[in-house]
Amino acid sequence: MKRDNFECQQCKREGLVTIDSKKEEGKRKEIVLNVHHKKEIETHPELALEIDNLETLCITHHNIIHGKGFKPKKKKWNDEKW
């Protein structure tokens, strides 16, 4: 994170800026950034701590890369208005 100036690198590639949140006294720090392994630890454990395999991403981009997140729910029935 320090190397990437505490900024999401994918946001920077898209011309945006997402920075880490600041700790406020008496409150929990909001998690904004995450360290992403370009080559997954599961398949490349030897690269887990290699600096060139790490990248700072915001939670949104990290979830997109890993296919996580919220998908719209399918309606259980048709809400047709009469």
Secondary structure, 3 states (H helix, E strand, C coil): CCCCCCECHHHHHCCCCCECCCCCCCCCCCCCEEEEECCCCCCCHHHCCCHHHEEEEEHHHHHHHCCCCCCCCCCCCCCCCC
